[in-house]
Amino acid sequence: MPMIVLRGGSRDGESTDVDEHVERLLAASDAPGMIDIYEATDETEQIRGNDEPAIVYTFVGQEPISDMSATHVHMPHTPGPGHS
């Protein structure tokens, strides 16, 4: 699973692992009722603490959340007790 880093939008600077086939990421937005959309680029960026560079995904816009998109939204990780 490659590491990615998000650039732009409300999730700017966040990183996560995705399956290798993922080229478009839907992420929870700060805007109520909206999702942020990120797409893979050819760029990579070194992320502190990781040996491999992360693939850069850039913000390409927002869409209203729907029943279909809600099942595909990547929720940010919540650190702390009980969350790994």
Steps between C-alpha positions, in 0.01 A plus 500: 500500500658826395509802728335814361499865608212738429568850362234771508144489631407455863727194540819671380811330637325188629638163398364146490546162334283400203464193281725511194210536254361819664535806273223717648435556869179633658564656841281659764494877451481781754208633294166355621345257253805497272787264424849598386627324188871425451666342198837328467788683333840388372664693785642347816597659829709377790295467820684512831517156660449305175771334295307515173382827344126564501294550185354851486123524454378849412167660584285525186171620648201422716172320444183478706497182703252237384404156623741346249796726579444468877591131482829584326621792715842461658463618859804649672674284758425580864811454717472410865403213728309227322608623154805362327 
